[in-house]
Amino acid sequence: MKLTPFTSAEEFAIYCAKSLKEAPKRRRSAFKYFSLNTLSSVNDVLYPQSRMVVLREVFENFDFNIYTDSRTEKVVSLESHKEASALFYDPKKMIQIRLEGILEKVEDSQNYFESLNDQQKKRLSNQNGTRKPDRFIQNDS
């Protein structure tokens, strides 16, 4: 077990901010994949839902983008219950970052899809044609 020593809370905050902002660009970043936690209704009863998602983009104000297939049930759930929390975890350094906010669907999935390389587009394809992912942005509140 390797613990990362920080000399102050400010130093730790700077490390976390830098690590999150770099995660989408770094293939092996521990913060690239994270747990997105929401609520979902089943027969008018709310249940917690967790899913692993990929951090695609982080903005200066720590809003960030994730993408998901618009044909899945989770999109309906995310649109119905927009409150969410995100848990990022680095097991090597034993650091976790928790964020809470509101999800917002962003309607530019075509631009995102067009920016993918052929291999990435192929992964999003199936026998029914090409999937165009929906983009959600986490707004910190």
Buried (B, 14 or more C-beta within 10 A) or exposed (E): EEEEEBEEEEEBEEBBBEBBBEBBEEEEBBBBEBBBBBBBEEEEEEEEBEBEBEBBBBEEEBBBBBBBBBEBEBBEBBEEBBEBBBEBBBEEBEBBBEBEBEBBBBEEBEEBBEEBEEEEBEEBEEEEEEBBBBBBBBBEE
